[in-house]
Amino acid sequence: MSEEIKVTAEEVDALHTRLDQEAEASGYHLNPDVEHTKELVKGLLTNEKRYAYWACPCRLASGVKEQDLDIICPCDYRDPDLSEYGTCYCALYVSEEVLKGEKKLGSIPERRPSLKDRKKAKSKSTSPDISSLSQTVWRCKVCGYLCAREEPPGICPICKAKKERFERFI
């Protein structure tokens, strides 16, 4: 039987404050439901003590960091989920529309591929040439920040420029 992992209220409060400040400074927003958000923060701290990394508290981590890189918070799926649904899978992060009450939260389908599909994709991956990139590369016209994803971020995490200030780079 495994030992119970203890997380104190002080640890949760400290990390919640830090994450909120970092999120806001980068153009993101934590869920305004503080009770829900602190439960997620507690899960992050529990997973950090268990695995030595912040595995998403709403997904089953393997305990092998290399297999879980895509679900280390903030996970690879946060931005596409925010763009499409207004929240990430676990609802730690929400869009500005959700924060302002202009959009309601709903269920989020799991975007993470199955373990079998992740292994298959990893075995196929080699250094791609530019013409075979699976994502568009977007460039912030203000500061030059680059990101590879289906759509540009809502706000540049570097200079805070809005989505319309991005251009397709590759």
C-alpha positions in Angstrom: 0.0 0.0 0.0 1.4 3.4 -0.9 2.0 6.2 1.5 -0.5 9.1 1.4 1.1 12.3 0.0 0.5 15.3 2.2 0.0 18.8 0.7 -0.5 21.7 3.0 -2.9 24.6 2.6 0.1 26.9 2.7 1.7 25.1 -0.2 -1.5 25.3 -2.2 -2.0 29.0 -1.5 1.6 29.9 -2.4 1.5 28.0 -5.7 -2.0 29.3 -6.5 -0.8 32.9 -6.0 2.3 32.2 -8.1 0.4 30.5 -10.9 -2.2 33.3 -11.0 0.6 35.9 -11.3 2.5 34.0 -14.0 -0.7 33.3 -15.9 -1.8 36.9 -15.9 1.7 38.2 -16.8 1.6 35.8 -19.8 -1.9 36.7 -21.1 -3.6 33.6 -19.5 -6.2 33.4 -16.7 -6.8 30.9 -14.0 -10.3 29.7 -13.4 -12.0 32.2 -11.2 -13.6 29.4 -9.2 -10.9 29.5 -6.5 -12.1 26.4 -4.7 -11.9 24.3 -7.9 -8.6 25.9 -8.9 -7.0 25.2 -5.6 -8.1 21.6 -5.8 -6.3 21.4 -9.1 -3.2 23.1 -7.7 -3.3 20.6 -4.8 -3.3 17.9 -7.5 -0.3 19.5 -9.2 1.6 19.5 -5.9 0.6 15.9 -5.2 1.9 14.8 -8.6 5.1 16.9 -8.1 5.7 15.0 -4.9 4.8 11.7 -6.4 6.6 12.0 -9.8 8.8 15.1 -9.5 6.9 16.9 -12.2 3.5 18.6 -12.5 1.5 16.0 -14.3 -2.0 17.3 -15.1 -4.2 16.3 -12.1 -7.1 15.3 -14.4 -5.2 12.8 -16.4 -3.5 9.5 -15.5 0.2 10.0 -15.5 2.5 7.1 -16.2 5.2 8.2 -13.8 7.7 8.2 -16.6 8.5 11.9 -17.4 9.4 11.2 -21.0 6.0 9.5 -21.6 4.2 12.4 -19.8 5.9 15.4 -21.3 2.7 16.4 -23.2 0.6 16.5 -20.0 3.0 18.4 -17.8 1.2 21.6 -16.8 0.7 23.7 -18.7 0.1 20.8 -21.1 0.5 20.7 -24.9 -3.3 20.8 -25.2 -4.0 23.9 -23.1 -3.9 26.5 -26.0 -6.0 24.5 -28.5 -8.6 23.8 -25.8 -8.7 27.4 -24.7 -9.2 28.5 -28.3 -11.9 26.0 -29.1 -13.7 25.5 -25.7 -12.7 28.5 -23.6 -11.0 26.3 -21.0 -8.3 23.6 -20.8 -9.2 20.0 -20.1 -9.0 20.3 -16.4 -10.4 23.9 -16.3 -7.3 25.3 -14.5 -7.0 27.9 -17.3 -9.9 29.7 -18.9 -10.2 32.2 -21.7 -10.9 35.9 -21.3 -14.5 35.3 -22.5 -15.1 32.7 -19.8 -13.5 35.0 -17.2 -15.8 37.8 -18.2 -18.8 35.6 -18.1 -19.4 35.9 -21.9 -18.9 32.2 -22.5 -20.1 29.2 -20.3 -17.9 26.3 -19.5 -18.9 22.9 -20.9 -17.3 19.5 -21.2 -14.0 19.2 -23.0 -13.3 16.1 -25.0 -9.9 14.5 -24.4 -7.5 15.7 -27.0 -4.5 13.6 -25.9 -3.9 10.6 -28.2 -4.0 7.1 -26.8 -0.7 5.6 -25.6 -0.7 3.4 -28.7 -1.1 6.4 -31.0 1.6 8.4 -29.1 4.0 5.5 -29.4 3.2 5.2 -33.1 3.7 8.9 -33.7 7.0 8.8 -31.8 8.3 5.9 -33.8 7.6 7.8 -37.0 9.1 11.1 -35.9 12.4 12.1 -37.5 13.7 15.6 -38.2 11.1 16.9 -40.5 11.7 19.3 -43.4 9.7 22.5 -43.4 7.2 21.2 -45.9 6.2 18.3 -43.6 5.5 20.3 -40.4 2.2 19.3 -38.8 1.5 22.7 -37.4 1.6 26.2 -38.8 4.2 28.5 -37.3 2.9 31.9 -36.2 5.0 35.0 -35.6 4.1 38.0 -33.5 4.7 41.0 -35.7 5.4 43.1 -32.6 8.1 41.1 -30.8 8.9 38.2 -33.1 7.7 35.5 -30.8 7.2 32.2 -32.7 4.8 29.4 -31.9 3.7 26.3 -33.8 0.0 25.5 -33.5 -3.2 25.5 -35.5 -4.1 29.1 -34.6 -2.1 32.0 -33.0 -2.4 32.5 -29.3 -5.1 35.0 -28.1 -2.4 37.1 -26.6 1.4 37.0 -27.1 3.0 35.7 -23.9 6.0 38.0 -24.5 4.6 41.4 -25.4 0.9 40.9 -24.8 -0.1 41.8 -28.4 -3.5 40.4 -29.4 -4.2 37.5 -31.8 -4.6 39.7 -34.9 -1.0 40.9 -34.5 0.3 37.5 -35.5 1.1 36.4 -39.0 1.7 33.0 -40.6 5.4 32.5 -40.6 5.7 29.0 -42.0 
